[in-house]
Each structure stands twice: as C-alpha cells, then as structure tokens.
Amino acid sequence: MSDLFHERIPDSYIDKVFETICAAPQHQFQILTKRAERLADFCGERSLPPNAWLGVSVESAKYVWRIEHLREIQAQVRFLSIEPLLEPVGQLDLRGIHWVIVGGESGWHARPVDPQWVREIREQCLRQRVPFFFKQWGGKRKGRNGRILDGRTWDEMPSVA
C-alpha cells in the first residue's frame, strides 16, 4: 500500500488512476491519504468520479487539521480513517464528512487503544449523524482482539445514491 498523493507521484499518474476509476463504475474505490493539502489542490481542479471515495488519516489530535482540506473536495463520499487511533482526537467537526472508520494499531509493536477514545468518536458520529465503522481493536494478534465495541459490531456505511 502507498499514498497516491505522495509528492513523488506525478499528477499525470494520478490522472491515469482516476481514468481507471471512471472506467470501472461498478466498483467503489477508497483512496486514503495523509497528504490532505495535495489532495485538495489536485481535486480542486478536476471533477471526480462518483465511485471514488476520498479520505484522510487522522491518527491523533495533531492531524485533525486534515479534515478541513478534505471538506474542500467535491467527492461523493468523504471519509476519515482514524486509525491507528493513538490518543484522544478531541472534538471533531464532521460537517461534510460522510463516514468515519476507527481502529487500533496492529502488529508486533502495536500501541494499545483506549476504549474510551473509541467511544468518544462513536458518540460524536451518532450526534452528528455520520456513519461509524469500528474496524478493530488491534494488537499483536488483532484477530484475537476482535472488533466488538460495547456488545456489538459497528459496520455503518455511507449511503450512496
């Protein structure tokens, strides 16, 4: 996996990726980046196919600013990937955001996620009527930890016309 909006990826290459997305309208493509400024710059000059869902990573409060850049683009679905959730993210303004995904870090050196951090995000999503998807607790063996939050799975998805 790589970041399509990395500074070393030429715009011409990204344009070809979006041409491919246009040629496959039967599929939904989720494009996630940490480079929110380049995403907004690139997408501000182009019309986007409706099957391209665009999102930014917000792994901690330090990166909440990325949401403002995401809001600038005219994608049918704009989403946040709050994973790996490394600390509380605080209050989120979810205006114009269509979906929030949350998950803990996985792998041998995974840092633990506090269930209260996940609950705080879920409650904000519920209040602001944004679909919430809880992906995983994470850990060294993420499969053992599962994805149950407060007695249920959270598999909400954005509605697409």
PAZAPA-4460 file (N, C-alpha, C; in steps of 0.05 Angstrom, whole numbers, plus 32768, in hexadecimal, padded with zeros to 4 digits):
% residues 161
    n_x    n_y    n_z   ca_x   ca_y   ca_z    c_x    c_y    c_z   seq   type   mol
   8011   7FE9   8000   8000   8000   8000   8012   8019   8000     1      M     A
   8009   802D   7FF2   8018   8046   7FF1   8005   805D   7FF1     2      S     A
   800F   8075   7FF2   7FFE   808D   7FF3   7FFF   8099   7FD7     3      D     A
   7FE8   8098   7FC9   7FE5   80A2   7FAE   7FED   80C0   7FAC     4      L     A
   7FEB   80CF   7FC1   7FF0   80EB   7FC0   800C   80F2   7FCB     5      F     A
   801D   80DF   7FCD   8039   80E4   7FD5   8045   80F8   7FC1     6      H     A
   8057   8109   7FCB   8062   811E   7FBA   8072   8114   7FA2     7      E     A
   807B   80FB   7FA2   808A   80F0   7F8C   8078   80E3   7F77     8      R     A
   805E   80E2   7F7B   804C   80D7   7F68   8043   80EE   7F55     9      I     A
   8048   80ED   7F3B   8040   8103   7F2A   8022   8104   7F26    10      P     A
   8018   811D   7F22   7FFC   8121   7F1D   7FF2   8110   7F05    11      D     A
   8003   810D   7EF1   7FFB   80FD   7ED9   7FF5   80E0   7EE1    12      S     A
   8004   80D5   7EF4   7FFF   80BA   7EFD   7FE4   80B9   7F0C    13      Y     A
   7FDF   80CC   7F1E   7FC6   80CD   7F2D   7FAF   80D0   7F1A    14      I     A
   7FB2   80E0   7F05   7F9D   80E3   7EF1   7F96   80C8   7EE5    15      D     A
   7FAB   80B8   7EDF   7FA6   809D   7ED3   7F97   808B   7EE7    16      K     A
   7F9E   808D   7F00   7F8F   807E   7F15   7F72   8085   7F14    17      V     A
   7F6C   809F   7F13   7F50   80A7   7F12   7F42   80A0   7EF8    18      F     A
   7F51   809E   7EE2   7F45   8094   7EC9   7F3D   8077   7ECC    19      E     A
   7F4E   8068   7EDA   7F47   804B   7EDF   7F2F   8049   7EF0    20      T     A
   7F2D   805A   7F05   7F15   805A   7F16   7EFC   8060   7F06    21      I     A
   7EFE   8074   7EF4   7EE7   807B   7EE3   7EDE   8063   7ED1    22      C     A
   7EF2   8053   7EC8   7EED   803D   7EB6   7EE1   8025   7EC5    23      A     A
   7EDF   8026   7EDF   7ED4   8010   7EEF   7EBF   8019   7F02    24      A     A
   7EA9   8024   7EF8   7E94   8030   7F09   7E86   801B   7F1B    25      P     A
   7E89   8002   7F15   7E7D   7FED   7F26   7E8B   7FE9   7F41    26      Q     A
   7EA2   7FF6   7F44   7EB2   7FF3   7F5D   7EB3   800D   7F6C    27      H     A
   7EB6   800B   7F86   7EBC   8023   7F97   7ED9   8022   7F9E    28      Q     A
   7EE7   8038   7F99   7F04   803A   7F9F   7F07   804C   7FB7    29      F     A
   7F15   8043   7FCB   7F1B   8053   7FE3   7F38   805B   7FE2    30      Q     A
   7F3C   8075   7FE0   7F57   8080   7FDF   7F5C   8090   7FF8    31      I     A
   7F70   8087   8007   7F77   8093   8021   7F92   80A0   801F    32      L     A
   7F95   80B7   802B   7FAF   80C5   802B   7FB4   80D3   8045    33      T     A
   7FCE   80D7   804A   7FD6   80E9   8060   7FDD   8104   8055    34      K     A
   7FDD   8107   803B   7FE5   8120   802E   7FCC   812F   8025    35      R     A
   7FBE   8139   8039   7FA4   8146   8035   7FA7   8160   8024    36      A     A
   7FBC   816F   8027   7FBF   8187   8017   7FC2   8181   7FFA    37      E     A
   7FD2   816D   7FF3   7FD5   8166   7FD7   7FBB   815B   7FCC    38      R     A
   7FAD   814B   7FDC   7F93   8140   7FD4   7F80   8157   7FCC    39      L     A
   7F7E   816B   7FDD   7F6C   8182   7FD8   7F75   8191   7FBF    40      A     A
   7F8F   8196   7FBC   7F99   81A4   7FA5   7F93   8195   7F8B    41      D     A
   7F99   817B   7F8B   7F95   816B   7F73   7F77   8169   7F6C    42      F     A
   7F67   8163   7F80   7F4A   815F   7F7A   7F3B   8179   7F75    43      C     A
   7F46   818F   7F7F   7F38   81A9   7F7A   7F37   81B1   7F5D    44      G     A
   7F49   81A5   7F4D   7F4B   81AC   7F30   7F3D   8198   7F1E    45      E     A
   7F32   8183   7F2A   7F27   816D   7F1A   7F0B   8165   7F24    46      R     A
   7EFC   8159   7F11   7EE3   814D   7F1A   7EEA   812F   7F21    47      S     A
   7EDE   8126   7F36   7EE4   810B   7F40   7ECE   80F8   7F3A    48      L     A
   7ED6   80DF   7F33   7EC1   80CB   7F2E   7EB2   80C5   7F48    49      P     A
   7E98   80BF   7F46   7E89   80BA   7F5F   7E91   80A1   7F6E    50      P     A
   7E9F   808F   7F60   7EA7   8076   7F6E   7EC3   8078   7F7A    51      N     A
   7ECE   8090   7F7C   7EE7   8095   7F8A   7EE1   80A1   7FA5    52      A     A
   7EE4   8092   7FBA   7EE0   809B   7FD5   7EFB   80A5   7FDF    53      W     A
   7EFC   80BD   7FE9   7F16   80C9   7FF1   7F17   80CE   800F    54      L     A
   7F2D   80C7   801B   7F30   80CA   8038   7F4B   80D3   8041    55      G     A
   7F4C   80DC   805A   7F66   80E3   8066   7F69   80D4   8080    56      V     A
   7F82   80CF   8087   7F89   80C2   80A1   7F8A   80D8   80B7    57      S     A
   7F7E   80D1   80CD   7F7F   80E3   80E5   7F85   80D1   80FD    58      V     A
   7F9F   80CB   8100   7FA6   80B7   8115   7FA9   80C3   8131    59      E     A
   7FA9   80DD   8132   7FAB   80EB   814D   7FA1   8107   814A    60      S     A
   7F9E   8115   8160   7F95   8131   8160   7FA7   8143   8150    61      A     A
   7FC0   813C   814E   7FD3   814B   813E   7FCB   814E   8121    62      K     A
   7FBB   813C   8116   7FB4   813B   80FA   7F97   8141   80F3    63      Y     A
   7F89   814B   8106   7F6D   8153   8102   7F6A   8168   80EC    64      V     A
   7F7F   8178   80E8   7F7F   818D   80D3   7F7A   8181   80B7    65      W     A
   7F81   8168   80B3   7F7D   815C   8099   7F60   815C   8090    66      R     A
   7F4E   815B   80A3   7F31   815A   809D   7F29   8173   808D    67      I     A
   7F34   818A   8094   7F2C   81A3   8085   7F33   81A1   8067    68      E     A
   7F4A   8195   8061   7F52   8192   8045   7F3F   817D   8037    69      H     A
   7F38   8168   8045   7F26   8154   803A   7F0B   8161   8033    70      L     A
   7F02   8172   8044   7EE8   817F   8040   7EE7   8190   8026    71      R     A
   7EFE   8199   801D   7F00   81AA   8005   7EFA   819B   7FEB    72      E     A
   7EFC   8181   7FEB   7EF9   8172   7FD2   7EDC   816A   7FCD    73      I     A
   7ED5   8165   7FB4   7EBA   815F   7FAD   7EB7   8141   7FA7    74      Q     A
   7EBF   8130   7FB9   7EBC   8113   7FB6   7EA0   810B   7FC0    75      A     A
   7E95   80F7   7FB4   7E7B   80ED   7FBD   7E7C   80E3   7FD9    76      Q     A
   7E93   80D6   7FE0   7E97   80CD   7FFC   7EB2   80D7   8005    77      V     A
   7EB2   80E6   801B   7ECA   80EF   8029   7ECB   80E0   8044    78      R     A
   7EE1   80D4   804A   7EE2   80C4   8062   7EFC   80C9   8072    79      F     A
   7EFA   80C3   808C   7F11   80C4   809E   7F19   80A8   80A5    80      L     A
   7F33   80A3   80A5   7F3E   808A   80B0   7F4D   8092   80C9    81      S     A
   7F40   808D   80E0   7F4C   8093   80F9   7F59   807A   8104    82      I     A
   7F6F   8073   80F6   7F7D   805B   80FD   7F9A   805D   80F3    83      E     A
   7FAC   8053   8101   7FA8   8049   811C   7FA2   8060   812F    84      P     A
   7F8E   805C   813F   7F87   8070   8153   7F9C   806F   816A    85      L     A
   7FAB   8084   816C   7FC2   8084   817F   7FBE   8095   8198    86      L     A
   7FA9   80A6   8197   7FA3   80B7   81AE   7F87   80C3   81A9    87      E     A
   7F7B   80D0   81BD   7F61   80DD   81B8   7F64   80F2   81A2    88      P     A
   7F50   80F4   8191   7F52   8108   817C   7F43   8122   8183    89      V     A
   7F34   8121   8199   7F25   8139   81A1   7F0C   813D   8191    90      G     A
   7F01   8155   8191   7EE8   815C   8183   7EEE   815C   8165    91      Q     A
   7EDC   814F   8156   7EDE   814E   8139   7EC6   815D   812D    92      L     A
   7ECC   816E   811A   7EB6   817A   810A   7EB3   8168   80F1    93      D     A
   7E9E   8159   80F0   7E9A   8146   80DB   7E88   8150   80C4    94      L     A
   7E84   816A   80C3   7E75   8176   80AD   7E81   816E   8092    95      R     A
   7E71   8164   8080   7E7C   815C   8066   7E8B   8142   8065    96      G     A
   7E8C   8134   807B   7E99   811A   807C   7E83   8105   807B    97      I     A
   7E87   80F0   806B   7E73   80DC   8066   7E77   80C2   8075    98      H     A
   7E8F   80BE   8080   7E95   80A4   808C   7EAE   80A7   809E    99      W     A
   7EAE   8099   80B5   7EC5   8098   80C7   7ECC   807B   80CD   100      V     A
   7EE5   8074   80C8   7EF0   805A   80CF   7F04   805D   80E6   101      I     A
   7F01   804C   80FA   7F13   804D   8111   7F1F   8031   8116   102      V     A
   7F39   8031   811D   7F45   8017   8123   7F5F   801B   8133   103      G     A
   7F66   8006   8142   7F7F   8006   8151   7F96   7FFD   813F   104      G     A
   7FAD   8001   8149   7FC6   7FF9   813B   7FCA   7FDB   813D   105      E     A
   7FD4   7FD0   8127   7FDA   7FB3   8128   7FF7   7FAE   8122   106      S     A
   8000   7F96   8128   801C   7F90   8124   802B   7F8B   813E   107      G     A
   8043   7F81   813B   8053   7F78   8152   8057   7F8E   8167   108      W     A
   805B   7FA7   815E   8060   7FBD   8171   8048   7FD0   8174   109      H     A
   8030   7FC5   8170   8018   7FD5   8171   8014   7FE3   818C   110      A     A
   800E   7FFC   818A   8007   800B   81A3   7FEA   8007   81A9   111      R     A
   7FE2   8004   81C2   7FC6   7FFF   81C9   7FB4   8017   81C4   112      P     A
   7F9B   8010   81BD   7F86   8025   81BA   7F74   8024   81D2   113      V     A
   7F6D   803B   81DD   7F5C   803D   81F4   7F3F   803C   81EA   114      D     A
   7F2E   802A   81F4   7F12   8028   81EB   7F03   8043   81EE   115      P     A
   7F0A   8053   8201   7EFD   806D   8205   7F02   807F   81ED   116      Q     A
   7F19   807E   81E1   7F1F   808F   81CA   7F0C   8087   81B3   117      W     A
   7F09   806D   81AF   7EF7   8063   819A   7EDA   806B   81A0   118      V     A
   7ED2   8068   81B8   7EB6   8070   81C0   7EB1   808E   81BB   119      R     A
   7EC5   809F   81C1   7EC2   80BB   81BD   7EBD   80C2   819F   120      E     A
   7ECC   80B4   818E   7EC8   80B9   8171   7EAD   80AE   8169   121      I     A
   7EA6   8096   8172   7E8C   808B   816B   7E75   809E   8173   122      R     A
   7E76   80A8   818B   7E61   80BB   8195   7E60   80D4   8184   123      E     A
   7E76   80DE   817B   7E76   80F6   816A   7E69   80EF   814F   124      Q     A
   7E6F   80D7   8145   7E63   80CF   812B   7E45   80CC   812F   125      C     A
   7E3C   80C0   8144   7E1F   80BD   8149   7E12   80D8   814B   126      L     A
   7E1D   80EB   815A   7E12   8106   815D   7E11   8115   8143   127      R     A
   7E25   8111   8132   7E27   8120   8119   7E1D   8110   8101   128      Q     A
   7E11   80F9   8107   7E05   80E8   80F3   7E18   80E1   80DC   129      R     A
   7E2F   80D7   80E4   7E43   80CE   80D1   7E47   80B0   80D6   130      V     A
   7E45   809F   80C1   7E49   8082   80C5   7E65   807C   80D1   131      P     A
   7E64   8069   80E4   7E7C   8062   80F4   7E82   8045   80EF   132      F     A
   7E9C   803F   80E8   7EA5   8024   80E3   7EBC   801F   80F5   133      F     A
   7EB9   800B   8107   7ED0   8004   8119   7EDD   7FEB   810D   134      F     A
   7EF6   7FEF   8104   7F04   7FDB   80F5   7F11   7FC6   8107   135      K     A
   7F1F   7FCE   811C   7F2D   7FBA   812D   7F38   7FC7   8146   136      Q     A
   7F3D   7FB6   815A   7F4C   7FBE   8172   7F69   7FBF   816D   137      W     A
   7F72   7FAE   815A   7F8F   7FAD   8154   7F9E   7F9C   8168   138      G     A
   7FB8   7FA0   816A   7FC9   7F91   817C   7FDB   7F7F   816C   139      G     A
   7FEB   7F6F   817A   7FFE   7F5D   816D   7FF0   7F49   815C   140      K     A
   7FDA   7F3F   8166   7FCA   7F2B   8157   7FAE   7F36   8155   141      R     A
   7FAA   7F48   8142   7F91   7F58   8140   7F78   7F46   813E   142      K     A
   7F7B   7F2F   8132   7F64   7F1D   812F   7F59   7F13   814A   143      G     A
   7F6A   7F10   815D   7F62   7F07   8178   7F53   7F1D   8187   144      R     A
   7F59   7F36   8181   7F4D   7F4C   8190   7F32   7F54   8184   145      N     A
   7F2D   7F4D   816B   7F13   7F52   815F   7F0C   7F6F   815A   146      G     A
   7EF2   7F74   8157   7EE9   7F8E   8150   7ECE   7F95   815D   147      R     A
   7EC8   7F88   8173   7EAF   7F8D   8182   7EB4   7FA6   8194   148      I     A
   7EA2   7FB9   8192   7EA3   7FD1   81A3   7E88   7FD2   81B1   149      L     A
   7E89   7FD1   81CB   7E71   7FD2   81DC   7E5B   7FBF   81D3   150      D     A
   7E64   7FA6   81CF   7E51   7F90   81C9   7E48   7F8D   81AD   151      G     A
   7E53   7F9C   819A   7E4A   7F99   817E   7E60   7FA2   816B   152      R     A
   7E5C   7F9A   8152   7E6E   7FA4   813D   7E61   7FBD   8131   153      T     A
   7E72   7FCF   8128   7E69   7FE8   811C   7E73   7FE8   8100   154      W     A
   7E60   7FE2   80ED   7E67   7FDF   80D1   7E58   7FF3   80C0   155      D     A
   7E53   800B   80CA   7E43   801E   80BB   7E54   8027   80A3   156      E     A
   7E45   802D   808D   7E51   8035   8074   7E42   804E   806A   157      M     A
   7E50   805E   805A   7E42   8075   804E   7E2D   806C   803A   158      P     A
   7E17   807B   8038   7E03   8075   8024   7E0C   8082   800A   159      S     A
   7E0A   8073   7FF5   7E13   807D   7FDA   7DFB   807A   7FC8   160      V     A
   7DF6   8090   7FB9   7DDF   8091   7FA7   7DE5   8081   7F8E   161      A     A
***
